[in-house]
Amino acid sequence: MKTSNLLMTGVMCLALFSCRKNESAQTGTISNEKNPVAAVPKSAINRFIREKLVDSGYFKWDMAGNDIAWSALVQGDSILSVGYQPADFNDLSHNIHAIDLNSASWKEAKQQVINLIVENEKKDNPALTEKEVVVLSRTKLPSINVKVSRMATLKSLRNSKLVRYAEPIGYGVYMAGKVPDGKVGVESTLLNFGCGSNTAEPGLVAGADYTNITPGAKQSWNYAYHNIPQAWAKSTGSGVKVMIIDTGVSPDQPNFGSLFNQGSSSGRTIQKLVTYPGGTPDDLCGHGTSMAGALAAPRGTSGSAAGIAYNSNLVTVHAAENVVILSQETVTGVTNAYILGGDDPDVKIISMSLGTIIDVSVIIDAIRYAYNKQKLIFCAAGTSNSFFGSFIGVIFPANQPEVYAVTGMKDNLTDRCGSCHVGSKVAFTVVMEKASNGHLALSTAMTGNDPSTVGGSSVATASCAGIAALVWSKYPSYPKDSIVARMIRAASLSQHKSNQFGWGNVDANLAVGQ
């Protein structure tokens, strides 16, 4: 009898231990472990990231060990992006648009993750409160931003079955040269990359750089390479709403204000939104205005350059401070912009000419949210600078399977543009640079009617989105996959997809059809 009781007690203890162990593995542990004496230097972190980019073609923080991830966190803004889910939930990528974050299981998972973070952080600061830790709680995505300083917290999150990712999303801006508060140093010029150049281009020559078209507009020289003028006889983008996620649009450019409807452009709408924290819809950079110009500028009467889909409806979103997704503020802006696009039933196409070298999981969440709501998404393959080195192929998020990556080509139809990235993830190309003199595609300047010029994979992406709008306007009942199929069949490499240039240049006239 005693033996039986002892055996039963042992079994119960073992079961209890097993349950607690399973619960610990699911929710994570609270640890007294101290932080390392010193962080891994940024130079070593950056070298590690570069090596992974060379070896794998991409970088995600789950490739890094706890020491590197924590060192990036504390040498940045200490903001950790944490994705959560109930331990027994499967296939979130296909269902992220349909989950109910207010249901009991999702609320419980979120609170357990928050409790885990707070209790771990309290080991160094017993007075710490949840309000001080959670700096952002998203309402449409299962993700939070938290302020974290302890490696033990990061380790526990990474070991929890409730946690999908835990990433130092603000490191990019410090990696690139931003100086932390209270320290002296020189910031990188990358923090303004892509900004400040959207002014009228002097010396443009009729017949070479543009063609004068009715009623009083200019047609960029590169449109002929995609048979866009012929496509205009059948479709100009009417009835299709396109969202541009970028740096906003200039408040001083009436072609995106009171003159959005003029000449051959009529009956359409423009919305100017902002998701960048603390921002306004206004473009302080210039890049967003140039993207809007290439895609949807009016075919007007004052000598400005006409956009490809000059009768499409347009939504401009100020989501970033420049074209490189570096700061956690820009991550938030871009994430929220995709949510806006996903939630607007009238938005058909989303075009974004922003990117970075580090995959950001919360942006992936947002892209999947929009993709699952049947949005057709185009992203820039990448434009080289000191951050996007030539050793990198297609950058994030153009490297994601839910989007179509676009890059630029020269008018010799064989070479990529001088700064454009190529690779196996590229879907389409757009001619936007002259091989003979480097002249670029026309667009809309920050003020006035004299055109500016713009290059890189940025303008290629906005242009490709414009072509898609022409096609969708002709076939409004088609699903997005059918629109893409028409573009592929009309592309220069449709029979033999290239490992560098995808399906190539789309013949807009052929894609639109009869």
C-alpha positions in Angstrom: 0.0 0.0 0.0 2.8 2.4 1.0 4.6 1.4 -2.2 1.5 2.1 -4.2 1.0 5.5 -2.6 4.7 6.4 -3.1 4.4 5.4 -6.7 1.2 7.4 -7.2 2.8 10.4 -5.5 5.8 10.1 -7.8 3.7 9.9 -10.9 1.7 13.0 -9.8 4.9 14.9 -9.1 6.3 13.9 -12.5 3.1 14.9 -14.2 3.1 18.3 -12.3 6.8 18.8 -13.3 6.0 18.0 -16.9 3.0 20.4 -16.9 5.1 23.2 -15.5 7.9 22.5 -17.9 5.5 22.6 -20.8 3.9 25.7 -19.5 7.3 27.3 -19.1 8.3 26.4 -22.7 5.0 27.9 -23.9 5.0 31.1 -22.0 8.8 31.6 -21.3 10.8 32.0 -18.1 11.7 34.7 -15.6 15.5 34.9 -15.2 17.9 36.6 -12.8 20.7 36.3 -15.5 22.7 39.5 -15.7 23.5 41.4 -18.9 26.9 40.9 -20.5 29.6 43.3 -19.4 29.9 44.7 -22.9 27.8 44.6 -26.1 29.1 43.3 -29.4 30.4 46.3 -31.3 28.3 47.7 -34.1 31.1 47.0 -36.5 30.9 43.3 -35.7 27.1 43.3 -35.9 27.2 45.0 -39.3 29.8 42.6 -40.6 27.6 39.7 -39.5 24.6 41.1 -41.3 26.7 41.7 -44.4 28.0 38.1 -44.3 24.4 36.7 -44.1 23.3 38.9 -46.9 26.1 37.6 -49.1 25.5 34.0 -48.1 21.7 33.9 -48.1 20.6 37.0 -50.1 18.6 38.3 -47.1 18.9 38.9 -43.4 16.4 38.3 -40.6 17.2 38.8 -36.9 16.4 35.1 -36.2 19.7 34.4 -38.0 21.6 36.1 -35.2 22.3 34.7 -31.7 21.1 36.3 -28.5 24.3 38.2 -28.1 24.2 40.0 -31.4 20.4 40.6 -31.3 20.6 42.1 -27.8 23.7 44.2 -28.7 21.8 45.6 -31.6 18.9 46.4 -29.4 20.8 48.2 -26.7 22.9 50.1 -29.2 19.8 51.3 -31.0 16.7 52.7 -29.4 16.0 49.6 -27.2 12.6 49.0 -29.0 11.8 45.4 -29.6 9.1 44.4 -32.1 7.4 41.3 -30.7 4.9 39.2 -32.7 2.6 36.9 -30.7 0.0 34.2 -31.2 -1.7 31.5 -29.2 0.5 28.4 -28.9 -1.9 26.2 -30.8 -2.6 28.6 -33.7 -1.5 27.5 -37.2 -1.1 29.1 -40.6 -1.2 32.7 -39.5 0.2 33.9 -42.8 -2.9 33.0 -44.7 -5.3 34.1 -41.9 -3.8 37.2 -40.5 -6.4 39.4 -42.1 -9.2 37.5 -40.5 -8.1 36.9 -36.9 -10.0 38.5 -33.9 -7.5 40.0 -31.6 -10.3 40.7 -29.1 -11.1 37.0 -28.7 -10.1 35.3 -25.5 -7.3 33.2 -26.9 -5.5 36.1 -28.6 -6.0 38.5 -25.6 -4.6 35.9 -23.3 -1.6 35.2 -25.5 -0.8 38.9 -25.7 -1.1 39.4 -22.0 1.1 36.4 -21.2 3.8 37.8 -23.5 3.5 41.3 -21.9 3.7 39.7 -18.4 6.8 37.8 -19.4 8.5 41.0 -20.6 7.5 43.1 -17.6 8.5 40.5 -15.0 11.9 40.0 -16.6 12.6 43.7 -16.9 11.6 44.2 -13.3 14.6 42.2 -12.2 16.6 45.4 -12.9 13.9 47.8 -12.0 11.3 46.5 -9.6 9.1 49.7 -9.9 8.7 49.2 -13.7 5.1 49.2 -14.9 3.5 47.7 -18.0 2.7 51.1 -19.3 6.4 52.0 -19.3 7.3 48.8 -21.2 4.6 48.6 -23.9 5.2 51.6 -26.2 2.9 50.5 -29.0 0.1 47.9 -29.2 -1.3 47.3 -32.6 -5.1 46.8 -33.1 -5.0 45.0 -36.4 -1.9 42.9 -36.2 -0.7 40.5 -33.4 2.4 42.6 -32.6 3.6 45.0 -30.0 6.6 47.3 -29.5 8.2 47.1 -26.1 11.1 48.8 -24.4 13.6 46.2 -23.4 17.1 46.3 -21.8 17.8 42.8 -20.5 19.2 39.9 -22.5 17.3 37.5 -20.3 14.1 39.1 -21.6 15.1 38.6 -25.2 16.1 35.0 -24.5 12.9 34.2 -22.8 10.8 35.7 -25.7 12.8 33.8 -28.2 12.2 30.6 -26.3 8.4 31.1 -25.9 5.9 29.3 -28.1 3.7 32.3 -27.9 6.3 34.5 -29.6 6.7 34.6 -33.4 9.5 37.1 -33.5 11.4 39.5 -31.3 13.4 42.0 -33.3 15.3 45.2 -32.6 13.5 47.1 -35.4 15.2 50.5 -34.7 18.8 49.3 -35.2 18.9 50.1 -38.9 19.0 53.9 -38.3 21.9 53.5 -35.8 23.6 51.0 -38.0 23.6 53.6 -40.7 25.2 56.2 -38.5 22.6 58.0 -36.4 24.0 59.3 -33.1 22.2 58.1 -30.0 20.7 60.9 -27.8 23.3 62.5 -25.6 26.3 61.5 -27.6 28.5 63.4 -30.0 29.2 62.2 -33.6 28.4 62.6 -37.3 25.2 61.3 -38.7 25.2 59.4 -42.0 23.9 61.2 -45.1 21.8 58.0 -45.7 19.3 59.4 -43.3 18.2 61.8 -46.1 18.8 59.4 -49.0 16.4 59.9 -52.0 15.4 63.4 -50.7 15.9 66.9 -52.0 16.4 66.3 -55.7 12.8 66.6 -57.0 13.2 70.0 -58.7 12.5 71.0 -62.3 15.1 69.6 -64.7 16.5 72.3 -66.9 17.4 71.7 -70.5 14.9 69.1 -71.4 14.6 68.8 -75.2 11.3 68.2 -77.1 11.6 65.1 -79.3 14.4 63.6 -77.2 13.3 63.8 -73.6 9.6 64.2 -74.2 6.8 64.5 -76.7 4.2 67.2 -76.6 0.7 65.7 -76.4 -2.8 67.0 -76.2 -4.3 69.0 -74.6 -1.1 70.6 -73.3 1.1 68.0 -71.5 4.4 66.2 -72.0 4.9 62.5 -72.5 8.1 61.1 -71.0 10.5 59.6 -73.6 10.4 56.1 -72.0 6.7 55.5 -72.5 7.2 54.5 -76.1 9.3 51.5 -74.9 6.2 50.1 -73.2 3.7 51.1 -75.9 1.9 53.2 -73.4 0.6 55.9 -75.9 -1.1 53.1 -77.8 -2.6 51.6 -74.6 -4.1 55.0 -73.8 -6.4 54.7 -76.8 -8.2 51.9 -74.8 -7.5 52.6 -71.1 -6.3 55.5 -69.0 -6.7 54.0 -65.5 -10.2 55.3 -64.8 -12.0 53.5 -61.9 -8.9 52.0 -60.4 -7.7 53.3 -57.1 -3.9 53.1 -56.5 -2.1 53.7 -53.2 1.5 55.0 -53.1 3.3 54.3 -49.8 6.1 56.8 -49.7 7.0 60.2 -48.2 3.7 61.9 -49.0 3.0 64.5 -51.7 4.0 68.2 -52.0 1.3 70.6 -50.7 2.8 73.2 -53.2 2.0 71.1 -56.2 -1.5 71.9 -57.6 -1.3 69.0 -60.0 -2.0 66.9 -56.9 -4.4 69.4 -55.5 -6.9 71.7 -57.2 -5.6 70.7 -60.7 -5.7 67.0 -60.2 -8.6 67.0 -62.6 -7.7 69.0 -65.7 -7.4 68.5 -69.4 -7.8 64.8 -70.2 -7.9 63.8 -66.5 -11.4 64.1 -65.0 -13.8 62.6 -62.5 -11.2 61.1 -60.3 -10.2 61.5 -56.6 -7.1 62.0 -54.6 -6.6 61.3 -50.9 -3.6 62.4 -48.9 -3.0 60.4 -45.8 -0.3 60.0 -43.2 0.9 57.1 -41.1 4.3 58.3 -40.1 4.1 59.1 -36.4 3.9 62.9 -35.8 3.8 63.7 -39.5 1.4 65.3 -41.9 0.4 64.2 -45.5 2.9 66.7 -46.8 6.1 65.5 -48.6 9.2 67.1 -47.0 11.5 64.8 -49.0 10.3 65.0 -52.6 10.5 61.3 -53.4 6.8 60.6 -52.9 5.8 63.5 -55.1 8.0 62.1 -57.9 6.4 58.7 -57.6 2.9 60.1 -57.7 3.9 62.0 -60.8 5.2 59.0 -62.7 2.1 57.0 -61.8 -0.9 59.3 -61.9 0.0 63.0 -62.7 -2.8 64.6 -64.7 -2.7 64.9 -68.5 -3.3 68.6 -68.3 -3.0 71.9 -70.1 0.0 73.6 -68.5 3.0 71.7 -69.9 3.5 69.2 -67.0 4.4 65.6 -67.5 1.5 63.2 -67.7 1.5 60.1 -65.5 1.0 56.6 -66.9 -2.5 56.1 -65.4 -3.6 59.7 -65.6 -7.2 58.9 -64.9 -6.7 56.6 -61.9 -7.8 57.5 -58.4 -4.9 58.1 -56.1 -4.1 57.7 -52.4 -0.7 59.0 -51.2 0.5 58.0 -47.8 3.3 59.7 -46.0 4.8 56.7 -44.2 8.5 57.4 -44.2 11.0 60.2 -43.7 13.1 59.0 -46.7 13.4 56.0 -49.0 15.3 53.7 -46.6 13.2 51.9 -43.9 15.5 52.5 -41.0 13.8 53.8 -37.9 11.0 52.2 -35.8 8.9 55.3 -36.7 9.2 54.4 -40.4 8.5 50.7 -39.7 5.3 51.9 -37.9 4.4 54.2 -40.8 4.9 51.5 -43.5 3.1 48.9 -41.4 0.1 51.1 -40.8 0.0 52.1 -44.5 -0.4 48.5 -45.7 -3.2 48.1 -43.1 -4.9 51.2 -44.5 -4.6 49.8 -48.0 -5.9 46.4 -47.0 -8.9 47.9 -45.2 -9.9 50.2 -48.1 -12.1 48.0 -50.4 -11.6 50.4 -53.3 -7.8 50.2 -53.3 -6.7 47.7 -56.0 -3.0 48.4 -56.3 -0.3 49.3 -53.7 3.0 50.7 -54.9 6.0 51.2 -52.6 9.4 52.4 -53.6 11.0 52.1 -50.2 13.1 49.3 -48.7 15.9 48.1 -46.5 18.5 45.3 -46.2 17.0 43.8 -43.0 13.7 41.9 -43.2 11.1 43.3 -40.8 8.6 40.8 -39.6 5.8 43.3 -38.6 6.0 44.7 -42.1 5.7 41.2 -43.5 2.6 40.8 -41.3 1.1 44.0 -42.8 1.9 43.0 -46.4 0.2 39.6 -45.8 -2.8 41.4 -44.3 -3.1 43.5 -47.5 -2.3 40.6 -49.8 -4.9 38.4 -48.3 -7.4 41.2 -48.9 -6.6 40.9 -52.6 -4.4 43.9 -53.1 -1.8 43.8 -55.9 1.5 44.9 -54.5 4.6 46.2 -56.3 7.8 47.0 -54.5 11.2 48.4 -55.7 13.9 45.8 -56.1 16.5 48.3 -54.8 18.7 51.3 -55.8 22.4 51.2 -54.8 23.9 53.5 -52.2 26.3 53.3 -49.3 23.7 51.2 -47.5 22.4 49.0 -50.3 25.8 47.8 -51.6 26.2 46.2 -55.1 26.6 42.8 -53.4 22.9 42.8 -52.4 20.3 41.5 -54.8 16.6 42.3 -54.3 16.0 44.2 -51.1 13.2 43.9 -48.5 10.3 43.9 -48.9 10.5 43.4 -52.6 12.0 40.0 -51.8 8.8 38.7 -50.2 6.6 36.2 -52.1 3.4 38.4 -51.7 4.8 41.3 -53.8 6.1 41.8 -57.3 9.6 43.3 -57.4 10.3 45.8 -60.1 13.6 47.2 -61.3 14.8 49.6 -64.0 16.5 49.1 -67.4 18.4 51.2 -69.9 16.9 51.9 -73.3 19.4 49.5 -74.9 17.1 46.8 -73.5 20.0 44.7 -72.2 21.4 46.5 -69.2 20.0 47.4 -65.8 20.0 51.0 -64.9 23.2 52.3 -63.3 22.0 52.0 -59.7 19.3 49.3 -60.1 19.3 46.0 -58.3 18.5 42.7 -60.1 18.0 39.1 -59.0 15.8 36.1 -59.1 13.1 37.8 -57.1 12.6 40.5 -59.8 9.2 40.1 -61.6 9.1 43.0 -64.1 11.4 45.8 -65.5 10.7 49.3 -66.8 12.9 51.3 -69.2 13.7 54.5 -67.4 17.4 55.5 -68.2 19.1 56.3 -71.5 22.3 54.4 -72.2 23.8 57.3 -74.2 23.5 60.2 -71.7 22.0 58.8 -68.5 18.8 60.9 -68.9 15.9 59.6 -66.7 12.2 59.4 -66.9 10.1 62.6 -66.5 7.9 63.2 -63.4 6.3 66.0 -61.4 8.5 68.5 -59.4 7.6 69.8 -55.9 6.2 73.0 -57.5 5.3 74.3 -60.9 4.7 72.6 -64.2 8.2 72.1 -65.5 9.0 68.4 -65.2 11.6 66.8 -62.9 13.4 63.6 -63.7 13.7 60.5 -61.5 15.5 57.2 -61.8 16.3 53.9 -60.0 14.0 51.1 -59.3 11.8 53.6 -57.6 10.3 55.1 -60.7 10.3 51.7 -62.4 8.0 50.4 -59.6 5.6 53.4 -59.8 5.5 53.0 -63.5 4.8 49.3 -63.4 1.9 50.0 -61.0 0.6 52.5 -63.5 0.6 49.9 -66.3 -1.2 47.5 -64.0 -3.8 50.2 -63.4 -4.3 50.6 -67.2 -4.9 46.8 -67.4 -7.3 46.6 -64.4 -9.3 49.6 -65.7 -10.0 47.6 -68.9 -10.9 44.5 -67.0 -12.5 45.7 -63.7 -14.1 42.4 -62.8 -10.8 40.5 -63.0 -9.0 39.3 -59.8 -5.5 40.4 -59.3 -3.9 37.2 -60.5 -5.6 37.6 -63.8 -4.2 41.1 -64.1 -0.7 39.9 -63.4 -1.2 37.0 -65.9 -2.0 39.5 -68.7 1.1 41.5 -67.8 3.3 38.4 -67.9 1.9 37.3 -71.3 2.6 40.8 -72.6 6.2 41.0 -71.2 9.4 40.8 -73.3 10.7 37.6 -71.5 7.3 35.9 -71.0 8.6 32.7 -72.6 11.9 32.5 -70.7 11.9 34.2 -67.3 15.3 35.7 -66.5 17.1 35.1 -63.3 18.0 38.8 -63.3 15.1 40.7 -65.0 12.1 38.4 -64.3 9.5 38.6 -67.1 11.1 41.8 -68.4 9.4 44.9 -69.9 5.6 44.9 -70.1 4.0 46.0 -73.4 1.1 48.0 -72.0 -0.8 48.0 -75.2 -0.7 44.2 -75.5 -1.5 43.8 -71.8 -4.6 46.0 -72.2 -5.7 44.1 -75.3 -8.4 45.1 -77.7 
